[in-house]
Amino acid sequence: MDADDIWIFGYGSLVWRPGFECVHKETARLSDYARSFCMWSVHYRGTHENHGLVLALDHHVGVHCDGVAFRVNGANADGVLAYLRERELISAAYLEVQRDIELGSGEVVNAYTYVIDPKHEQYAADLSLDAQAAIIARASGTAGPNTEYLFNVATHLNAWGIADPDLEALVVKTNACLTC
């Protein structure tokens, strides 16, 4: 690994659509954060009039989030970070942070990732899975239906062997809402 290389931790759409080149990727774990549909989407998967929900990392001591770590060549680091900032910081609901993650290989590296700002108006804490499913089933934004986002994340995490029981339950509940 080159000393200028950077790591990016993906837990949602970056898992299935990173949008940048990397030189290596593997599973990783971030401690003290939970993957959660806790961010109102008013751009990509919803609108200001009909909010959707997207994933964010919500800080909770004692839990962890499994995802995918992407190592980016140092020569491309500035460009990748500029791309991610444009994509992820569209409304300032996410905060860009650097956190230590444990790679599947056991190595600990420092990675960039995006966590929810719990003070932001788009923070949607403590919605039940039933409420999340109802919102996701009906919402759509500039990037398409909210269901597409949910189903792609679930499918690709599964392909990586990453289990997320809440996400799997949400898929079932959302499918049920679609048939009502």
Number of C-alpha atoms within 10 A of each C-alpha: 11 9 7 11 15 23 24 26 29 24 27 25 17 18 21 18 12 15 13 14 12 19 10 12 16 14 21 24 21 24 17 14 19 21 22 23 28 21 26 24 26 21 16 20 24 25 16 11 8 15 23 28 28 23 21 25 26 22 18 11 10 9 12 16 21 25 26 25 29 25 21 24 20 16 12 15 17 13 12 21 17 11 14 21 16 11 12 17 14 12 13 14 22 22 17 18 11 16 17 15 25 19 20 16 9 10 9 13 17 15 20 20 22 23 22 22 19 17 8 13 11 20 20 18 13 11 12 10 17 14 13 20 26 18 21 29 22 17 21 25 18 11 12 13 18 24 23 15 21 24 17 16 21 22 16 16 22 13 11 13 12 17 14 15 9 11 19 16 14 24 21 11 18 24 17 13 16 13 7 5
